[in-house]
């Protein structure tokens, strides 16, 4: 949603320290400044957010005592009004997503090693009790499942999940909220698949790994729900020997550039995408000017990028050159406690 030149954004956070929940801000696309940061909803550990395509609802991870789950909010003039929540005993999920029609929500639970699906009430946007809870199985050895991402494929025929504990990518059929495993694929042991993004053409999927700090590229076949791996490319310099953990991955809507976050190297790795083969070529690293970039987001115009540095408690704003894909610093002193993810309201057609 845009008010003149002002875009509305939300920040999901950890609430282990000074944070109180979900924060909101305004990005002025004319001045290139982020302002008006304020608390939008008070709740524990709303680490990941998802916004409906019509800007009516926001869904958040939530922790409540010794339980966790998903909370639903109505968005009214940028303000968040809680509708309801669905929580179960145990650790909260780390990721939440919704489909394009806002009829289903999906969560990934790192600690439980589960993927969960929820139906959404079409009348009021409330989230119903979980329809399916699928627990991933340990592979050979002592590795436990740690699901970190679950969302629909671009054709919305399947749910695709990544598990960094068992190094697997798993696709599920979904019907009336019920999940059934369709296919699974292994990635190199110890790589730790964490997040993924599809190319806008729906044919390529790029998986960011946490432990090996690389992008693994697959060809996706919608008819068979099959994946064929065709490239591995590092997101950190060859001579970097300190601790690094890969974080988020995003792609520009024109499919020309991919951005990957590095926690430790504290950078965004920028790649160009070959339109014919889907293969990536490294361009450069851009410092996040903070500690532990957990996630980042392109704004709806894609002229800007906002990065959330979890351990240094700051957002950083860059302008983005659409022709080269490169980033230029605009603002680095944007104080937000324990930021994890950033989401923008969509620009609605008038």
N, C-alpha and C positions, 0 to 999 in steps of 0.2 A: 504494500500500500504506500502511496506517495502523496504527501501534502505539499504541492509545489515542488520544491527541490529536496524535500526532507523524507528520507526513508526510515521506517521503523524496524529496529532490530531487537533481538532478545538474546540473552546470555544465560546458558545453563551453567551451574557451578557445583563445586563441593561446598559443604557447610561445616567443614571440620574446624575452621578458624573464625574469621570475621564475617563470612558471607551468611546471608539470611535466606537465600533462595534464588529465584529467577529475576534477573535485572533486564531493564529495557533501556534503549538509547535511541537517539536520532542521528542519522548520518546526513549532513548537508552536502549534497552533490555539487553545489555551486561553490561553496567555500572550501570543501575538502576537509571538513572537521566533524568529529563526533562530539555530541553534547547531550545534555539532559539525561544523564545516567541516573536511574532510580530503581528502587525495588518494585517489581511488578507482582510478585507472588511470594509469600513467605512459606517455605516448606524445606524439608531436609533433603540434601543431595539430589537436586534436580539436574543431574549431570548431562543428560541428553534430551533434546527437544525435537518435535516434529510439528509442522504447521500444515493445515489442510490447504489444498490448492485454491480454495475460495476465500481464504483468510478468516474464516469464521471460528476455527477451533485450533487450539494448541494442545499437544499431548506431551507429557513430561514423565521421565523416570521419577520415582518418589521413594524415599525411605521413611518408614514410620515405626519408630521403636525397633523391635526385632523383626519387622516385616518389611516388605518392599513390593513395588509394582508400578502401575501406571496411573497418572492423574490426568483428567480431562478438564480443559478450561475453555470458556467462551471468550472470544476476543471482541471487545466493544470499544471502538475508538482507541485501539492500542492497549487498553487496560485488560487485565486478565481476571475473569470471574470463574472460580472453581465450580465445575458441574458435578463431578463425582470422582471416585478413585476405586481401583481394584488392587488390593494387596493380599499377599499370602506370606506365611511364615518363611523366614530366611532372608538372605541378602537380596537387595534390590537388583534389578537388571542394570546393564551398562549402556544399552542402546534401545531406542524405540523408533519405529517408522510406521507410516500409514500408506495405504494404496491411493491411487489417483481419485477414486470415487469416495474416499473417506468412509468406506464400509467395513474395513478391517484395520486393526492395529497389530503390530508384531513387536515382540521384544526379544532381546538376546541377554542371557544371564551368565556373566563370567564365572561367578562363584558356584552356581548350580550346574553349569554346563548344559543349559536348556535353551530351546526356542519355544516361545509361547505365542499363540494367536488369540485375538479377541475380536468379537463382532462389535461394531459401533452402531448405536441407535441412530437411525437416519433422521429422526425427528428433532432430537435435542443434542446430538453429538456425544452423549454419554457412552462410556466404555463398559461393556458387559463383562461378566466373569469369563475367565479364560475358556476358550473352546477346545484348545489343544495345548498340551504341555509335552514336548518331546525332549527327552534327556539323551544327550549324545553318549556314546559308549567309548570307554578307554580302549586304546589300541595296545599293541605289544609293549611291554615295559611298564613303567610306573606313571606315565603321563596321564593326568586327569583332564577331562574335557573342560574347556574354558571358551564358551561361545562369546564372540565379541561384536557380531554384526548380523542382522537379519533384515532383509527387505525384499520387495518384489523385483522380478526381472522387468526390463522395459516393456515387454509384451504383456506383463501382468499375468502370465500363465503359471508362474512358479514363484516360490519363495527361495531365495538364495541366502545361505548362512555360511559364515566362516568361523572356524574353531581353532584358536591359536594353541590350545593345549594338545590336541591330537593331530594338528596339521592337516585339516581337511576342509574342503569346500563341499557343501551338501545342498542339493536342490530338493524342494518339496512341492508336491501338488497341494493345492488348497481349494477345498469345496465347503461352502457354508461354515467357514472357520476351522474346518478340520484339516490337519496336516498329515500327509503321507509321503514318506521318503520316495523320491523318484530316481536320483542318481547321487553318487558321491565321488569325489576325486581327492587324491592325496597330493600335497605339495612337498617339497624337500623337507626331510626331518629336521626339526629345530628352527625352521624359518618363522613360524608363528604368524599365520595370516590373521590380520586384524580388521581392516576395513577394505571396501572395494568400491569401484565406480565403473559404470558402463559408459561406453562411447555413445554419443547421441544416435548413431546409426544402428544401435542395438546388437552389433555383431562382435564387438570386442569388449572384454571385461578386464579391468586392471586391479589386481589385488595388492594392497600394501602390507608388507610383513613387519612385525614388531621386532623380532630377534635378529633376522638377517639383514634388515634395513634395505630391502629391495622391492621392486615392483615386478610381479609375475603377471604376464599378459596371456590371456586365453582367447581363443575363438569360441564364440557361443553359437550353438545351433538350437534355434527355438523349437523346431519340430521334434527333436529327440531329447531336448534338455541336456545336451552333451557339451563338454568343454574340451578344447584341445590347446595345450600349452605351446606357445611359440616364442616367448622371450622372457628372460630374466635380466633386470638392469638395476644396478646399485643406486641408492639415493644419497650416499655419503661418499666423500673423497676416498680414494684408494689408500691413502696414507693416514687416514684418521683411525687412531687406535684406542680412543677413549670410549666410555660407555655411550651407546646410542640405542634408542628404541624408536622405531618407526611409529607414526601416529596416524594422521588422517590423509586422505587422498581425494582430490576433486578435479573436475575437468570443465573447461569452458564449453559453453553451449554450442559453439561452432565446431567442437571436437578437435581443435588445433593444438591445445595446450593442456598438459596435465601438471598438477602441483601436488607435491608430497611433503608431509611434515616430518622433521627429524628432531626428536627430543634427546638432547645431549650435545649433538652438533648444533642444535638450536638454529635450524635453518629451514627454509622452504626450497626444495629441489624443483627446478622447472625443466620440463621436457616438451619437445615438440612431437606431434603425432603424424606419422606418415599416413595420408588419407587412403592410400591404396592397400598398404599392408597392415596398418595398425601398429607398426613398430615405433618405439620411442627413441628419441635422440636427446641426450642431455644438453641443456643450454647453460645453466649456471645455478649457483646457490645464492640465496638472499637471506641475510641474517634476520632473525625474528626480533632482535633487540629486546630479548627477555629470556626467561628460563623456562624450559619445558613446554614448547608449543603443542598443546593437547589437540587443538583443532583449529580450523580457519574457515572462512566463507567468502565467496564472491558475492557482491551485492547484486540486486536484480538487474542493474545496468551493465554489470561486469566491468565497469571502469574502476572499481575499487576492490580491495581485499582487506578483510579484518582478521587478525590473528589473535588467538587467545593463549597467552603465556601463563600456564597454571601456577608455577612456583614463584614467579615474580609479580603476580597479581596485577597484570596489565594487559590491555588490548593494544594492538598496534595497527595503524591504518596506513595502507599503501595505495597509491594510484596504480593502475594497470594499463599498460600499452597493449591494445588489442592486436596490433600488427606484429609485435615482437614477443608478446607474452611476458615481458619483463616488468618488474615491480619497482616503484620509486617511493621512498619514505615520505609520509606526510605528517604523521603524529604518532608518538611512541609513549606518551605519558598519560595514557587513559587508564585510570585506576578502577579496577573491578576485582573484588576478592575471589581468588581460586576459580578463575574462569575455565570452563571446559569446552563448551561448544557455542557457536554463534549461528543464529538463524534469522533470516529476514522475512518480513511479510512480502508477498508477491505484489508486483505492480499489476493492478487490475485494469482490463480494457474498459474504457468509458463508453 
